[in-house]
Amino acid sequence: MLLKKLDIYIIKKFLGTFFFAIILIISIAVIFDITERIDDFIEKEAPLSEIIFDYYMNFIPYFANLFSALFVFIAVIFFTSKMASGTEIIAILSSGISFKRFMRPYFISAVIIAVFSFVLNSYIIPPANKVRLAFTEKYIKNPYRNYDHNIHQQIDKDIYIYMESYNVANMVGYKFSIEKFKDGEIVSKLNSDYIKWNKEKGKWVIHNYTIRNVDGLNEEFVKGSRIDTVLNIKPEDFSTRNNIVETMNRSELQDFIDKQEMRGVQNINAFLIEKYKRLAFPFSTFILTLIGVSLSSRKTKAGIGLHIGLGLLISFSYILFMQISSQFAINGNFNPLLAVWIPNIIFSVIAIFLYKLAPK
């Protein structure tokens, strides 16, 4: 009966402090964000209803999940330090309960938070992000410009396109060409001055083109000023920001990555990192919980302040480490899966080391 009461007591403390920390820090974040965005809201004449329901109501779950690791750590450090300073932990361990058994309710709470975070990140936040990002595109960010040059993509089996540049505003691709292969041999190549999207027809219009058809040793040339065509590409394929993946659930994100790989997009590491983070971040809940309890379960003369200071240092180090390793993968040749999981691996070693020392 005592153990059951102890479990419930710690779980209530953990989850209560966790959600209180979320409410407190998000309230501060919203105030700072309003201060930063108010000029944009006024200048673009954003309706109050859209600001509240389209932006901030979807901003809150996104921000809460983004820093959930920090909130977990703060919650564990804060209430466990208070228990230690009040000699509650000494009394619990002196009653014959092992430190391993003492950790059980912490990990039950961590499972609840990790599952909650995983579901949020994979299925609830993406549609919320779709509304939030649409709002920012309309009222906050400048129109997107595509600065890519010499764009090469595979749009279907044995079909490749090339364009020198793409204008997002006019939906025009310049110096466009398309090549078709069969059994590794080119059978057709089209060159044109530019290609433009026709909204009414939902088709691409190719201007000033030359088609070279190859049939063994025979070649045929066809010229024209304009031709309508259907291609396995859309204007949005060239006019989306990298954060578009934040609006996709797990299955949509995987389909998007497969599509980009098929098209031969050169750097898809940013998309892979988003995919791997959706599992790595919830898993970090267990690591940071173990570190937090191991650090703050011992009563010290410095009191709660020392524990909170160490907790903030470690949690910010984890977030910083995650960002640095992710950038190495995005801008370099670092494996994205390894980049996402390296912080968890390193901090798991730290957690196990501190856990071994904690009972002593």
C-alpha positions in Angstrom: 0.0 0.0 0.0 2.9 2.3 0.9 4.6 1.6 -2.5 1.4 2.3 -4.4 0.9 5.6 -2.5 4.6 6.5 -3.2 4.2 5.8 -6.9 1.0 8.0 -7.2 2.7 10.7 -5.1 5.8 10.9 -7.4 3.8 10.6 -10.6 1.5 13.5 -9.5 4.5 15.6 -8.6 6.3 14.8 -11.9 3.3 15.4 -14.2 2.0 18.3 -12.2 5.3 20.1 -12.3 5.9 19.2 -15.9 2.6 20.7 -17.1 2.9 23.7 -14.8 6.4 24.4 -16.3 4.9 24.2 -19.8 2.1 26.7 -19.0 4.5 29.1 -17.3 7.2 29.1 -20.0 4.8 29.1 -22.9 3.0 32.1 -21.4 6.3 33.9 -21.4 7.1 32.8 -24.9 3.7 34.0 -26.2 4.3 37.4 -24.6 7.7 37.7 -26.2 6.4 36.5 -29.6 3.5 39.0 -29.5 6.0 41.8 -28.8 8.1 40.7 -31.8 5.3 40.1 -34.2 2.9 43.0 -33.3 4.3 45.3 -36.1 3.8 42.6 -38.7 0.2 42.0 -37.5 -0.6 45.6 -37.7 1.1 46.3 -41.0 -0.5 43.3 -42.7 -3.8 43.9 -41.0 -4.1 40.4 -39.6 -7.6 39.7 -38.1 -7.6 39.2 -34.4 -9.5 35.9 -34.8 -6.8 34.5 -37.1 -4.0 35.7 -34.8 -5.5 33.8 -31.9 -6.9 30.7 -33.5 -4.8 30.2 -36.6 -1.4 31.3 -35.1 -1.2 31.1 -31.3 -3.6 28.2 -30.7 -1.3 26.2 -33.1 1.9 27.9 -31.9 1.4 26.6 -28.3 1.5 22.8 -29.0 4.4 23.3 -31.4 6.4 25.2 -28.9 5.5 22.9 -26.0 6.6 19.8 -27.9 9.8 21.5 -29.3 11.1 22.1 -25.8 9.5 19.2 -24.0 12.9 17.8 -23.1 13.7 21.0 -21.3 10.4 21.0 -19.5 10.9 17.3 -18.4 14.3 18.1 -17.0 13.2 21.3 -15.2 10.2 19.4 -13.7 12.4 16.4 -12.5 15.1 18.7 -11.0 12.7 21.0 -9.3 10.4 18.6 -7.4 13.1 16.0 -6.7 15.4 18.7 -5.2 12.5 19.8 -3.0 12.0 16.2 -1.9 15.7 15.8 -1.2 15.9 19.1 0.7 12.9 18.0 2.8 14.7 14.7 3.6 11.8 12.8 1.9 14.1 10.8 -0.3 16.3 9.8 2.7 13.2 8.6 4.5 12.0 6.6 1.4 15.4 4.9 0.9 15.8 4.3 4.7 12.5 2.4 4.7 14.1 -0.4 2.6 13.1 0.8 -0.9 16.0 0.5 -3.3 17.0 3.4 -5.6 16.0 1.3 -8.6 12.5 0.8 -7.1 12.4 4.5 -6.3 12.9 5.3 -10.1 9.9 3.3 -11.2 7.3 6.1 -10.9 9.6 8.4 -12.6 9.8 6.1 -15.6 6.1 5.6 -15.6 5.7 9.3 -15.9 8.4 9.4 -18.6 6.5 6.8 -20.6 3.3 8.9 -20.4 5.2 12.1 -21.5 7.1 10.2 -24.3 3.9 8.6 -25.8 2.1 12.0 -25.5 5.1 13.7 -27.3 5.3 11.0 -30.0 1.5 11.2 -30.8 1.6 15.0 -30.8 4.7 15.2 -33.0 3.6 12.6 -35.5 -0.2 13.1 -35.9 -1.5 16.2 -34.1 1.1 18.9 -34.5 1.6 18.5 -38.3 -2.0 19.6 -39.3 -1.8 22.4 -36.7 1.5 23.5 -38.2 -0.2 23.6 -41.6 -2.5 26.3 -40.3 0.2 28.1 -38.4 2.7 28.2 -41.3 -0.1 29.3 -43.7 -0.7 32.2 -41.4 3.1 33.1 -41.2 3.3 32.9 -45.0 0.4 35.3 -45.4 1.1 37.9 -42.6 4.8 37.5 -41.4 7.2 36.1 -43.9 8.2 37.6 -47.2 7.2 35.7 -50.4 9.3 32.7 -51.0 12.0 33.0 -53.7 13.8 30.0 -55.2 17.5 30.7 -55.5 18.4 27.3 -56.9 20.2 27.1 -60.2 20.9 24.2 -62.6 18.0 22.2 -61.2 18.1 18.5 -62.1 15.3 16.1 -61.2 14.0 12.7 -62.1 10.3 13.0 -62.4 9.4 9.5 -63.4 11.1 6.2 -64.4 13.7 7.0 -67.1 12.5 10.7 -67.4 14.7 13.6 -66.2 14.2 17.3 -66.4 16.5 20.3 -66.1 16.0 24.0 -65.8 18.5 26.7 -65.3 16.4 28.6 -62.8 12.8 28.9 -61.5 10.7 32.0 -60.8 8.2 31.3 -58.0 6.1 34.4 -58.5 5.6 33.8 -62.2 5.7 30.0 -62.1 8.3 30.0 -64.9 11.3 27.7 -65.4 14.0 29.0 -67.7 16.2 27.0 -70.1 14.0 23.9 -69.7 14.8 20.5 -71.0 13.4 17.0 -70.6 15.2 13.7 -71.5 13.6 10.3 -71.9 15.6 7.1 -71.7 15.0 3.4 -72.6 17.3 0.7 -71.5 19.9 3.3 -70.6 19.8 4.9 -74.1 18.3 8.3 -74.8 15.3 8.2 -77.0 14.0 11.7 -76.8 15.2 15.1 -75.7 13.3 18.4 -75.6 15.0 21.8 -75.2 13.0 25.0 -74.7 13.4 28.7 -73.8 11.1 28.4 -70.8 8.2 26.5 -69.3 5.2 28.1 -67.6 2.4 26.7 -65.4 -1.2 27.3 -66.7 -3.5 27.5 -63.7 -6.7 27.2 -65.7 -5.7 24.0 -67.5 -3.5 22.6 -64.7 -0.8 21.9 -67.2 2.7 23.1 -68.1 3.1 25.2 -71.3 6.5 24.8 -73.1 7.6 27.7 -75.2 10.0 27.8 -78.2 10.9 24.1 -78.1 13.0 21.7 -80.1 12.4 17.9 -79.8 15.1 15.4 -80.9 13.7 11.8 -81.2 16.3 9.1 -81.5 15.4 5.6 -83.0 18.7 3.7 -83.4 20.7 5.5 -86.1 17.7 7.5 -87.1 17.0 11.0 -85.6 14.0 13.3 -86.0 13.8 16.9 -85.1 10.5 18.7 -84.3 10.2 22.4 -83.6 7.4 24.5 -82.3 6.5 27.7 -80.5 4.1 26.3 -77.9 2.9 22.9 -76.6 0.9 21.9 -73.5 2.0 18.9 -71.5 1.4 17.1 -68.2 4.5 16.4 -66.1 4.9 14.7 -62.8 5.8 18.0 -61.1 3.8 20.9 -59.8 4.8 24.6 -59.1 4.8 23.9 -55.3 7.6 21.4 -55.8 9.8 24.5 -56.5 8.2 26.9 -54.1 8.1 25.2 -50.7 10.3 26.0 -47.7 12.1 23.2 -45.9 9.8 23.5 -43.0 7.0 22.2 -45.1 7.8 18.8 -43.6 6.6 20.0 -40.3 3.0 19.9 -41.7 3.2 16.2 -42.6 2.3 13.2 -40.5 4.6 10.1 -40.4 3.2 8.5 -43.5 3.0 11.7 -45.5 6.6 12.6 -44.5 7.8 9.1 -45.6 6.0 9.5 -49.0 7.5 12.9 -49.4 11.1 11.6 -48.7 10.6 8.7 -51.1 9.4 11.2 -53.8 12.4 13.5 -53.3 14.8 10.5 -53.5 13.1 9.3 -56.7 13.5 12.8 -58.2 17.2 12.9 -57.3 17.0 15.9 -55.0 20.6 16.4 -53.9 20.1 17.2 -50.2 17.2 15.6 -48.4 19.0 15.4 -45.0 16.8 18.1 -43.5 13.8 16.0 -44.3 15.4 12.8 -42.9 16.4 14.6 -39.7 12.8 15.7 -39.2 11.7 12.1 -39.6 14.3 10.7 -37.1 13.7 13.5 -34.6 10.1 12.4 -34.1 11.3 9.3 -32.4 14.6 10.5 -30.9 13.0 13.4 -29.0 10.4 11.3 -27.1 13.2 8.8 -26.3 15.2 11.6 -24.7 12.5 11.9 -22.1 13.9 8.7 -20.4 17.5 9.9 -20.6 16.9 13.3 -19.1 14.6 11.9 -16.5 17.4 9.5 -15.3 20.0 12.3 -15.3 17.6 14.6 -13.5 16.8 12.2 -10.7 20.4 11.1 -10.3 21.6 14.7 -10.0 18.9 16.1 -7.7 18.1 13.1 -5.4 21.0 14.0 -3.0 20.6 16.7 -0.4 23.3 19.4 -0.8 24.2 22.5 1.2 23.8 24.6 -1.9 20.1 23.6 -2.0 17.7 23.6 -5.0 19.6 26.4 -6.8 22.6 24.2 -7.6 20.4 21.4 -8.9 18.4 23.7 -11.1 21.6 25.4 -12.4 23.1 22.0 -13.3 19.8 20.9 -14.8 19.5 23.9 -17.1 23.2 23.5 -18.1 22.7 19.9 -19.1 19.4 20.4 -20.8 20.6 23.3 -22.9 23.7 21.3 -23.7 21.6 18.5 -25.0 19.5 20.9 -27.2 22.6 22.7 -28.4 24.3 19.3 -29.2 21.2 18.2 -31.2 21.2 21.4 -33.2 24.9 21.3 -34.0 24.9 17.6 -35.1 21.8 18.3 -37.2 23.5 21.2 -39.0 26.5 19.0 -39.7 24.1 16.5 -41.4 22.2 19.2 -43.4 25.3 21.1 -44.6 27.8 18.3 -44.7 28.0 14.6 -45.4 27.2 13.5 -41.8 24.7 10.6 -41.6 21.4 12.2 -40.5 20.3 9.1 -38.5 23.6 9.2 -36.6 23.4 13.0 -36.2 20.0 12.8 -34.5 20.9 9.9 -32.2 24.4 10.9 -31.2 23.1 13.3 -28.4 21.0 10.5 -27.1 23.9 8.0 -27.1 26.3 10.4 -25.4 23.8 11.6 -22.8 22.7 7.9 -22.2 26.3 7.2 -21.1 26.2 10.2 -18.8 22.9 9.1 -17.4 24.1 5.6 -16.6 27.3 7.0 -15.0 25.3 9.4 -12.8 22.7 6.6 -12.0 25.6 4.3 -10.7 26.8 7.1 -8.4 23.4 8.2 -7.1 22.7 5.5 -4.5 26.1 6.2 -3.0 
